[in-house]
């Protein structure tokens, strides 16, 4: 085989290949054997028809078609291996010349993963907000816990914010009664903005047996653009009575013996949430910095193919198409970079990590982890899941080696969150 390589772009290669007939002998043998199994020729047993008879009865052209169809993929694989290329998609092949008895010539164009250098991960430095335990926020969380154990007491006064009011509602749409805005014995906490627009404002100060109205024009839904009037009649007002903030409450509401211990636990829970949020922010910023520091060319053909498939029905304006293109380029670039990090760091994925990914991903698809696993196997897409986990671990390697500081200049230790690293 003689092959001339031409680099069309940093991500597209063209080979012009000439193969002498001597190298096609195994393909001819296979072609004649397969055709012999398929044809019935008088005087010959099936599968035992000589090549010369096949040429005469079936035709040399049919034999050559079989040979070419078998040979080109074999030589293509050989070229990919010899040149250490990583194809992005199926190649475009064109048979340009066939000299029976002498040679075949064909071209192959294929999009390949580009060559590029990764930055020194240690050169990446990002900043995140520091973790701060706000005593006021701890107190608010403590009061929210007290609210969960509160009792509701009937009061003989007008309603105030955070009171529970019992309401009968009667609504009309463009003057006609509507069940959509009517209810009886409706329990509602004032100030939660859970009723119709403007209701909270008019209901503050309402007393038992009083009626107040609110009018508005709907902006969406089945009554969009119509005038709605709702009359609310108050049949009861109750206020929340919180339990005393003492050790007895702490023992009732938690496993702790004192309010001090309970508040300390709340503070620790808040700290852990903030540390997790800090880690997520750091990971995202390191990811963005890695993409910015890495100069890699994305195959235009792959982007265009994605665009053509996504917009095949003609939907989307120019702004949306441009946004989609930018996201497609970023996704491709991200995959190229993280795959190279994974290769460089020899990142491996074990069964437990794959199982964890299935547990986390399943809710997004509305299925169980087992159902998701079965679907991936059924669609031959298990490699997709493995690659997602591998790329996530690759990013963890980068995060671990990058420098993460708070805006105050303190170095942040993220080892608890970076996940398993390459073995």
N, C-alpha and C positions, 0 to 999 in steps of 0.2 A: 504494500500500500504506500502510495506517495500522497502526502497531505501538505498543502500550503496553508499556513495560518495567517489570518488577517484580523487585526484588532480594529473593529469598526468604531467602537466607543469603549470607555473604561469598563462597560458592563455588557458588551455584545461582541461576540467572536464569530468569524466566518472561516470555515474550512472548505477548501476546494480539494476534493479527494479523487484520486485515480487508482483503481484496483485492477490489476491484471487478472486474467481468467484463471491462472494457476492458483490464485488465492481463493477462488470461488468454488473449488472442487467439493469441499464439504457441503456447500450450499446447493450445488447441483445434485449431489447424492441425496440430500434430504428432499429436494423438490421432486425428483423422479420417484422416490419412495412414497411420498405423500400422494402424488397424482396417481400412482399405480394402485393405491388402496381405494381410490375414489371412482376409477373408470372400469367399465365392463367392455372388454374387447374379445370377440370370438376367437377361440383357439388358445387363450391365455388365462391362467388362473388369476383371480383378483389378487393384486399385490405382487404379481410376478411378471408384469409387463415390461419388456426391455426398453431402455431409453430411446432407442432408434424408432421403435413402434410408437412410443408416446409422442415423439417429435412429428411423426407422420400423421397419426390419427388425432391427437389433441392439439398439436401445433407448438412450434418452437417459442412463439410469443408467450403462450401461457406458462411455459417452463421458465422463461426469462423473468416473467413477472413474479413468479414464486421465488426465484433466486434473489432478485433485487430486494423484494420485501423482507427476506430473511437476512440478507447480507448487510444492508445499510445499518440496521440497529446494532449489529455485532461490531461493525467498524466504528460506529458512533461511540459505543461504550469504550472501545479501545482508545479512541482519541481523548475522551474525557479522563480516562485513567492516566494516559501518558502525559497529558498536560496539566494534571492535577486541578481540573476545573470543577466548580460546583454550580451546576445548572440551576436556573431559577424557574424554568418552565420547559415544556416540551419544545424540541427544536423545529425549525422550519427547514424541510429537506426538498431539494429539487434535483431530479435526474437530468443532467445536461447533455450526456452523450453515452451511447451504448454501441460498442463495436463488438458484434458477436464473434466470439473466438479470440478476442484480443483484450478488451478492457471495458470497464464502466467508469463513468465520471459523474460525480454528483457534488452538490454544495450543501453545506449545513450551516445555518445561522442559529445561534442560541444565546439567550441572555444568561449571564453568569454572575455569580457573586463577585463584587469588585474587591480588589486588594486595597487595604488601608491599614494604617497604624492606630493602635489604641493609645490614648494618653496615659501618662503615669497617674494611677489612681490616687496616689498620695498628694498629687498637685491639686486635687479638687478640694475646695474649701467652701462651705456654705454656712449660713447663720440661721438660727431659729429662735423663736421666743423662749425665754426662760420659764421654768416651772415655778409658779408662785402660788402659795396656799393663802387664799384670801379668807380671813377669819369671818368677814361679812357673808361670804358665800357659804362657808361651813354653817354659820348660824341659819341661813336661809334653808339649807338642806335639812337642818335639824327641825326647823319649824314645819317644813313640808312633811316630815315624818310624824310630827305631832298632829298635823291636819288629817293624816290617814287614820288616826285613832280618835278623832274629834267626835263629839256628839252634837246633834242638831237640836236647838232649843227654840220653841215657839216664842216670838216676841210680839208685843202690842204696839210697835212703832212702825214708822215708814221704813222702806227698804233702803239699805246702803250697799255699797260695793262689797262683794264677797258674801253677801247674804244669799240664802236660797229662797227664791220666790216660787210660789205655785200659781200657775197662770192658766186661764182659759183664753184661747186665741181664736179669733174669727177673721178670716181674710177674704178680700174681694180682688178680682183682677178685671180692670176696666169696668168696675161697677157690678160685676157678677160674682156671686159667692164661689169660693174655690177651696176645695179640700186640701190643696197643696199648702195653704197657709192657715189651716185651722187645726186646733187640737184642744183637748181638755186635760186638766190636772197635769200640766206640763211643769216639771221640776227644772229650774234653771238658776245657775249661779251668776249673779250680776257681775259684769266686768270681764266675762270670758269671751265676749264677742261671738257667741255661738248661735245667735238668732238672726233675724233679718237686719239689713242695714239700718242703723240709727236706733235700734231697739234699746240698747243698753243706756243710751243717753236719756231717753224718755222714761225708762222704768226706774231709774234711780230716784228715790223719794216717794214711790207709789205705796199706798197703804191698802189694807184689806178692803174689798168691795169697791175700790176705785178702778176706773177704766182709763186707759191712755192709748192713743193712736199713733201710728207711724205710717208715713207714705213715702214711696220711692218708686223709681222706674228700674225694672230689671235690665241688667246689661248682658245676660247670657241665659241659656236654658230655654225650655219650651215657651216661656212667657217673655222672651227677650223684647225689650222696647215697650212693654205694656206698663200701665200704672197699677201699682199694688197698694192697697190699704189694709193694715192689720190692726185690729182692736184687741188689746190685752186687758183682761180683767183679773185683778189679783185676788186670790182666795186664801192666801196664807203667806206669812213671812217668818223665816227661821234664820237664826244665826248659828255659826259654828262655834262651839265651846271647846277650846283646846285643853288637853290634859296638862296638869302642872308639869313644868320642866324640872322634875326631881328624879332621884335615884329609883324611886318606885316605878316611874314611867320607863326609865331605861331598862329595868328588869322585865317589864311587860312587853316592850317593843323590840327587844334585842336579847342577845346572849350575854350582854354586859351587865355588871352590877351597879355601875355609877354613870351619871351623865358625862363625867369627864372622860371615861373610857369610851363611851358611845361617840362623843364628839371627836375623839382622837381617831376612832375607826373611820368615821365619815371623812375626816381630813385625809387619811391615808388612801381611801377609795378615790377621793378627788385627785390626789397626787398621782395615783396610778393612771387615771384617765388622762391627765395632762401629759404625763410622761409618754403614754401611748400615742397621743396626738402629736407630741413633739417628734417622736420617732417617725411617724407617718409623714410629717412635714419635711423632716430631714431626708427621708428616702426619696420623696418627690423632687426635692431641690437637687439632690445628688444626681438623680436620673436626668433632670434637665441640663445640669452642668456637664454630664458625660456626653449627652447628645451635642451640646454646643461645642465641646472641645474636640470632638471627633469629626474629621473631614472625610466624608464617605459619599460616593456618587450613587444615587438611587436609579435603577433601570427605568428609563422613560417608558419603554414598551409595557412594562408591568403596570405602571401607574395608568397609562392610557387604557390598557385592557380592563383594569378595575373600573375606571371611569365609564367606559363604554357599557360594561355590564350593569353598573349601578343606575345609569341614566338611559338605559335602553328604551324606557317608555316615554322619554322626553320630558320628565318632570324636572322641576328645580330651575331657579333663575341663575344668572351669572354669579351673583354673590354666593349662593349656596354651592354652586359647582366649584368655585375657587376655594371655599372653606373645606369642601370634601377632598379636593386635590391636596391641600396642605396637610390634612389629617392622614391621607393615604401615604403621602411621602414620609411623614413623621413615623407612621406605623412601620413602614418598610425599613426605614433607617434604624429605628429602635430594634427591630428584629435582627438586622445584620450585625449591629454592635453587640447586643447581648449574646447572640450566638457565638460571636468571636471571643467574647469574654469567657463564655462557658467552655469553649474549646481550649483557650489559652490556660485556663485554671483547672481544666479537667474536671468540670462539675458533673456529678453523677446524681441520678434520682433513684431513691429506693421506694419500695412498695408502701411504706408508711407515709412518706411524703405525698405520693400519688393519692392515697386514701384521704389524707387531710385536704388535698385540693378538691377532691370530689365532694367532700362534706361541705366545704365552703362555697363551691360553685353551684351545687344542686338547687338551692333556694332561688337563684337567679333564673332558673329555667322552670321552676314550679314542679320539680320532681324530687324523688329521693336519691341519695347517693348511689344506691344500687341500680335504680332505673337509668341514671345518667351513665353509669359505667356500662350497662348493657347496650345503651344507645350508641355510645362511642365505639364499642366493639362491633356492633351491627353495621355501623357506617364506616368501619375501618378508620376511625378517627382517634384512636387511642394515642397515636403519635402526637396529635395536637395537644392533648392534655399533658403528656410527658414534656413536650417542648415548653408549655406555659410554666410548668414547675421549674424546669431547668433554667429558663430565663429569669424567673424570680430569684432563684438561688444565685445566679450570676450577678444580678444587681446587688444582692446582699454582700457579695464579695467586695464590690466597689464601695458600698456604703461603709463597710468595716474599715477599709483602708483610707477613705477620705477623712478630712478633718471637718468635724461639725462643732461649731461654737454657738453659744447663745449671743444675743445682741449685746450682752454685757461683757463678752469676750471670754467666757468660761467654756472650756472644752466639755462636750457632751459625750458621755459613755453610752453607746447604743448597742453594746454587745448582747444585751438581753433580747433585743428585737431583730438583729440582723439575720437570724435563722441559721440553718446548717450551712457550712461553707464547703467548698470543693475538697474532696478527700485526696 
